[in-house]
Amino acid sequence: IDEPGHADNTATLKLKKTAPFSALLSVNGERNSQKSLAEWIEDWADYLVGFDANGDAIQATKAAAAVRKITIEANQTADFEDNDFSGKRSLMESVEAKTKDIMPVAFEFKCVPFEGLKERPFKLRLSIITGDRPVLVLR
Protein backbone atom coordinates (compact mmCIF):
# COMPACT_ATOMS: atom_id res chain seq x y z
CA ILE A 1 0.00 0.00 0.00
CA ASP A 2 3.02 2.28 0.13
CA GLU A 3 2.88 2.64 -3.67
CA PRO A 4 -0.74 2.25 -4.82
CA GLY A 5 0.06 2.53 -8.56
CA HIS A 6 -2.43 5.23 -9.44
CA ALA A 7 -1.77 6.85 -12.82
CA ASP A 8 1.02 4.47 -13.75
CA ASN A 9 -0.51 4.16 -17.20
CA THR A 10 -1.52 7.34 -19.02
CA ALA A 11 -2.59 8.08 -22.57
CA THR A 12 -2.99 11.12 -24.75
CA LEU A 13 -5.91 11.30 -27.14
CA LYS A 14 -5.34 13.34 -30.30
CA LEU A 15 -8.38 13.59 -32.52
CA LYS A 16 -8.28 14.85 -36.10
CA LYS A 17 -10.31 18.01 -36.78
CA THR A 18 -12.81 17.83 -39.61
CA ALA A 19 -12.70 20.36 -42.47
CA PRO A 20 -15.94 22.12 -41.43
CA PHE A 21 -14.73 22.48 -37.84
CA SER A 22 -11.38 23.86 -39.02
CA ALA A 23 -13.26 26.38 -41.17
CA LEU A 24 -15.36 27.38 -38.15
CA LEU A 25 -12.26 27.90 -36.01
CA SER A 26 -10.59 29.95 -38.75
CA VAL A 27 -13.49 32.44 -38.99
CA ASN A 28 -14.16 32.70 -35.24
CA GLY A 29 -13.16 36.16 -33.99
CA GLU A 30 -11.56 37.20 -37.29
CA ARG A 31 -12.28 40.57 -38.89
CA ASN A 32 -13.80 39.99 -42.32
CA SER A 33 -14.82 42.20 -45.21
CA GLN A 34 -18.37 41.89 -46.49
CA LYS A 35 -17.18 39.93 -49.50
CA SER A 36 -14.99 37.47 -47.60
CA LEU A 37 -17.68 36.71 -44.98
CA ALA A 38 -20.40 36.34 -47.63
CA GLU A 39 -18.17 33.91 -49.54
CA TRP A 40 -17.44 31.95 -46.35
CA ILE A 41 -21.19 31.71 -45.64
CA GLU A 42 -21.83 30.51 -49.21
CA ASP A 43 -18.98 27.97 -49.02
CA TRP A 44 -20.27 26.43 -45.79
CA ALA A 45 -24.02 26.93 -46.41
CA ASP A 46 -24.73 23.21 -45.90
CA TYR A 47 -23.66 23.56 -42.26
CA LEU A 48 -25.12 27.02 -41.51
CA VAL A 49 -28.48 28.47 -40.55
CA GLY A 50 -28.87 32.19 -39.89
CA PHE A 51 -31.24 33.78 -37.39
CA ASP A 52 -32.83 37.23 -37.41
CA ALA A 53 -33.44 39.44 -34.36
CA ASN A 54 -36.70 37.58 -33.62
CA GLY A 55 -34.99 34.18 -33.68
CA ASP A 56 -36.54 33.13 -37.00
CA ALA A 57 -34.37 30.99 -39.27
CA ILE A 58 -32.84 32.47 -42.43
CA GLN A 59 -31.35 30.35 -45.22
CA ALA A 60 -27.59 30.70 -45.50
CA THR A 61 -27.85 31.93 -49.11
CA LYS A 62 -30.21 34.73 -48.05
CA ALA A 63 -27.95 35.60 -45.11
CA ALA A 64 -24.97 35.84 -47.49
CA ALA A 65 -26.96 38.17 -49.77
CA ALA A 66 -27.87 40.37 -46.79
CA VAL A 67 -24.22 40.54 -45.69
CA ARG A 68 -23.24 41.70 -49.19
CA LYS A 69 -25.70 44.66 -49.11
CA ILE A 70 -25.21 46.56 -45.85
CA THR A 71 -26.14 50.23 -45.50
CA ILE A 72 -24.62 52.19 -42.62
CA GLU A 73 -26.40 55.35 -41.49
CA ALA A 74 -24.69 57.71 -39.06
CA ASN A 75 -26.41 60.72 -37.51
CA GLN A 76 -24.99 63.33 -35.18
CA THR A 77 -26.95 65.90 -33.21
CA ALA A 78 -25.43 68.66 -31.08
CA ASP A 79 -27.40 70.90 -28.70
CA PHE A 80 -25.91 74.00 -27.11
CA GLU A 81 -27.46 76.28 -24.50
CA ASP A 82 -25.84 79.30 -22.85
CA ASN A 83 -27.39 81.26 -19.99
CA ASP A 84 -25.98 83.94 -17.70
CA PHE A 85 -24.89 81.54 -14.98
CA SER A 86 -24.96 78.19 -16.71
CA GLY A 87 -24.26 76.40 -19.90
CA LYS A 88 -25.35 73.13 -21.37
CA ARG A 89 -23.92 71.14 -24.22
CA SER A 90 -24.96 67.70 -25.42
CA LEU A 91 -23.86 65.59 -28.33
CA MET A 92 -25.65 62.52 -29.59
CA GLU A 93 -24.45 60.13 -32.24
CA SER A 94 -26.32 57.18 -33.66
CA VAL A 95 -25.01 54.55 -36.04
CA GLU A 96 -27.22 51.92 -37.63
CA ALA A 97 -26.31 49.09 -39.97
CA LYS A 98 -29.16 47.73 -42.04
CA THR A 99 -29.93 45.94 -45.26
CA LYS A 100 -32.90 45.59 -47.60
CA ASP A 101 -32.98 41.88 -46.84
CA ILE A 102 -33.44 40.43 -43.36
CA MET A 103 -30.12 40.87 -41.57
CA PRO A 104 -28.83 37.84 -39.66
CA VAL A 105 -27.77 38.57 -36.08
CA ALA A 106 -26.58 35.04 -35.29
CA PHE A 107 -25.75 31.74 -36.93
CA GLU A 108 -25.80 28.09 -35.96
CA PHE A 109 -23.05 25.96 -37.48
CA LYS A 110 -23.69 22.20 -37.18
CA CYS A 111 -20.81 19.85 -37.81
CA VAL A 112 -18.81 16.94 -36.47
CA PRO A 113 -15.87 18.68 -34.75
CA PHE A 114 -13.50 15.71 -34.62
CA GLU A 115 -13.52 12.37 -36.41
CA GLY A 116 -15.31 9.80 -34.28
CA LEU A 117 -17.52 12.28 -32.39
CA LYS A 118 -21.18 13.15 -32.96
CA GLU A 119 -22.46 16.22 -34.79
CA ARG A 120 -23.12 19.22 -32.56
CA PRO A 121 -24.26 22.82 -33.03
CA PHE A 122 -22.02 25.85 -32.52
CA LYS A 123 -23.64 29.26 -31.99
CA LEU A 124 -22.08 32.36 -33.57
CA ARG A 125 -23.01 36.01 -33.09
CA LEU A 126 -22.51 38.53 -35.89
CA SER A 127 -20.95 41.89 -35.02
CA ILE A 128 -20.56 44.82 -37.41
CA ILE A 129 -17.80 47.35 -36.80
CA THR A 130 -18.54 50.58 -38.63
CA GLY A 131 -15.93 52.82 -40.19
CA ASP A 132 -14.88 53.65 -43.74
CA ARG A 133 -15.90 50.12 -44.68
CA PRO A 134 -17.92 47.73 -42.52
CA VAL A 135 -15.96 44.98 -40.80
CA LEU A 136 -17.85 41.84 -39.83
CA VAL A 137 -16.90 39.48 -37.01
CA LEU A 138 -18.41 36.10 -36.11
CA ARG A 139 -17.89 34.92 -32.53
One Martini backbone bead per residue (centre of mass of N, CA, C, O) as a GRO file, in nm:
protein
  139
    1ILE     BB    1   0.051   0.067  -0.005
    2ASP     BB    2   0.282   0.268  -0.060
    3GLU     BB    3   0.227   0.189  -0.384
    4PRO     BB    4  -0.068   0.206  -0.562
    5GLY     BB    5  -0.054   0.293  -0.894
    6HIS     BB    6  -0.148   0.555  -0.975
    7ALA     BB    7  -0.098   0.661  -1.296
    8ASP     BB    8   0.094   0.468  -1.459
    9ASN     BB    9  -0.120   0.487  -1.689
   10THR     BB   10  -0.111   0.681  -1.986
   11ALA     BB   11  -0.294   0.901  -2.218
   12THR     BB   12  -0.322   1.042  -2.550
   13LEU     BB   13  -0.569   1.231  -2.721
   14LYS     BB   14  -0.581   1.261  -3.084
   15LEU     BB   15  -0.783   1.445  -3.282
   16LYS     BB   16  -0.930   1.498  -3.590
   17LYS     BB   17  -1.011   1.753  -3.770
   18THR     BB   18  -1.249   1.885  -3.947
   19ALA     BB   19  -1.315   2.094  -4.201
   20PRO     BB   20  -1.554   2.253  -4.079
   21PHE     BB   21  -1.417   2.311  -3.804
   22SER     BB   22  -1.173   2.463  -3.918
   23ALA     BB   23  -1.344   2.688  -4.047
   24LEU     BB   24  -1.470   2.788  -3.786
   25LEU     BB   25  -1.202   2.862  -3.641
   26SER     BB   26  -1.100   3.067  -3.863
   27VAL     BB   27  -1.356   3.278  -3.822
   28ASN     BB   28  -1.324   3.313  -3.528
   29GLY     BB   29  -1.276   3.657  -3.455
   30GLU     BB   30  -1.253   3.760  -3.736
   31ARG     BB   31  -1.186   4.004  -3.968
   32ASN     BB   32  -1.429   4.092  -4.217
   33SER     BB   33  -1.541   4.129  -4.509
   34GLN     BB   34  -1.814   4.112  -4.686
   35LYS     BB   35  -1.710   3.920  -4.903
   36SER     BB   36  -1.566   3.703  -4.727
   37LEU     BB   37  -1.815   3.626  -4.555
   38ALA     BB   38  -2.011   3.554  -4.783
   39GLU     BB   39  -1.830   3.327  -4.897
   40TRP     BB   40  -1.823   3.155  -4.642
   41ILE     BB   41  -2.125   3.107  -4.625
   42GLU     BB   42  -2.150   2.972  -4.904
   43ASP     BB   43  -1.943   2.739  -4.858
   44TRP     BB   44  -2.108   2.659  -4.560
   45ALA     BB   45  -2.430   2.624  -4.602
   46ASP     BB   46  -2.479   2.320  -4.507
   47TYR     BB   47  -2.403   2.418  -4.186
   48LEU     BB   48  -2.598   2.674  -4.203
   49VAL     BB   49  -2.789   2.905  -3.988
   50GLY     BB   50  -2.983   3.178  -3.969
   51PHE     BB   51  -3.071   3.468  -3.755
   52ASP     BB   52  -3.283   3.683  -3.641
   53ALA     BB   53  -3.398   3.896  -3.394
   54ASN     BB   54  -3.652   3.678  -3.348
   55GLY     BB   55  -3.531   3.373  -3.428
   56ASP     BB   56  -3.552   3.335  -3.722
   57ALA     BB   57  -3.493   3.159  -3.993
   58ILE     BB   58  -3.214   3.167  -4.231
   59GLN     BB   59  -3.083   3.127  -4.510
   60ALA     BB   60  -2.762   3.129  -4.612
   61THR     BB   61  -2.804   3.274  -4.887
   62LYS     BB   62  -2.960   3.518  -4.764
   63ALA     BB   63  -2.740   3.603  -4.564
   64ALA     BB   64  -2.523   3.663  -4.777
   65ALA     BB   65  -2.684   3.884  -4.924
   66ALA     BB   66  -2.709   4.073  -4.676
   67VAL     BB   67  -2.400   4.112  -4.629
   68ARG     BB   68  -2.348   4.251  -4.914
   69LYS     BB   69  -2.603   4.468  -4.824
   70ILE     BB   70  -2.487   4.732  -4.650
   71THR     BB   71  -2.618   4.996  -4.448
   72ILE     BB   72  -2.479   5.304  -4.319
   73GLU     BB   73  -2.604   5.509  -4.054
   74ALA     BB   74  -2.514   5.849  -3.960
   75ASN     BB   75  -2.581   6.048  -3.667
   76GLN     BB   76  -2.566   6.403  -3.559
   77THR     BB   77  -2.623   6.576  -3.245
   78ALA     BB   78  -2.625   6.925  -3.135
   79ASP     BB   79  -2.649   7.092  -2.816
   80PHE     BB   80  -2.689   7.440  -2.719
   81GLU     BB   81  -2.656   7.629  -2.398
   82ASP     BB   82  -2.678   7.977  -2.288
   83ASN     BB   83  -2.631   8.141  -1.986
   84ASP     BB   84  -2.539   8.340  -1.736
   85PHE     BB   85  -2.488   8.072  -1.513
   86SER     BB   86  -2.499   7.870  -1.765
   87GLY     BB   87  -2.438   7.550  -1.933
   88LYS     BB   88  -2.513   7.351  -2.234
   89ARG     BB   89  -2.401   7.026  -2.362
   90SER     BB   90  -2.488   6.808  -2.641
   91LEU     BB   91  -2.414   6.475  -2.776
   92MET     BB   92  -2.539   6.279  -3.057
   93GLU     BB   93  -2.497   5.941  -3.165
   94SER     BB   94  -2.584   5.741  -3.458
   95VAL     BB   95  -2.567   5.389  -3.552
   96GLU     BB   96  -2.670   5.204  -3.853
   97ALA     BB   97  -2.722   4.871  -3.961
   98LYS     BB   98  -2.849   4.779  -4.288
   99THR     BB   99  -3.095   4.601  -4.492
  100LYS     BB  100  -3.319   4.488  -4.720
  101ASP     BB  101  -3.277   4.245  -4.594
  102ILE     BB  102  -3.251   4.006  -4.365
  103MET     BB  103  -3.063   4.033  -4.084
  104PRO     BB  104  -2.823   3.866  -3.938
  105VAL     BB  105  -2.726   3.794  -3.583
  106ALA     BB  106  -2.704   3.475  -3.623
  107PHE     BB  107  -2.554   3.143  -3.593
  108GLU     BB  108  -2.562   2.793  -3.699
  109PHE     BB  109  -2.312   2.537  -3.664
  110LYS     BB  110  -2.315   2.211  -3.806
  111CYS     BB  111  -2.087   1.959  -3.676
  112VAL     BB  112  -1.807   1.757  -3.684
  113PRO     BB  113  -1.525   1.819  -3.510
  114PHE     BB  114  -1.438   1.512  -3.476
  115GLU     BB  115  -1.334   1.221  -3.538
  116GLY     BB  116  -1.588   1.012  -3.378
  117LEU     BB  117  -1.797   1.222  -3.337
  118LYS     BB  118  -2.066   1.409  -3.291
  119GLU     BB  119  -2.291   1.615  -3.383
  120ARG     BB  120  -2.283   1.982  -3.340
  121PRO     BB  121  -2.363   2.291  -3.219
  122PHE     BB  122  -2.273   2.632  -3.316
  123LYS     BB  123  -2.263   2.954  -3.187
  124LEU     BB  124  -2.307   3.272  -3.363
  125ARG     BB  125  -2.211   3.612  -3.364
  126LEU     BB  126  -2.288   3.919  -3.518
  127SER     BB  127  -2.057   4.179  -3.601
  128ILE     BB  128  -2.045   4.541  -3.656
  129ILE     BB  129  -1.790   4.751  -3.783
  130THR     BB  130  -1.762   5.079  -3.814
  131GLY     BB  131  -1.660   5.285  -4.102
  132ASP     BB  132  -1.548   5.307  -4.402
  133ARG     BB  133  -1.575   4.995  -4.363
  134PRO     BB  134  -1.721   4.715  -4.302
  135VAL     BB  135  -1.683   4.494  -4.021
  136LEU     BB  136  -1.691   4.139  -3.973
  137VAL     BB  137  -1.793   3.931  -3.685
  138LEU     BB  138  -1.748   3.604  -3.562
  139ARG     BB  139  -1.844   3.435  -3.226
   0.00000   0.00000   0.00000
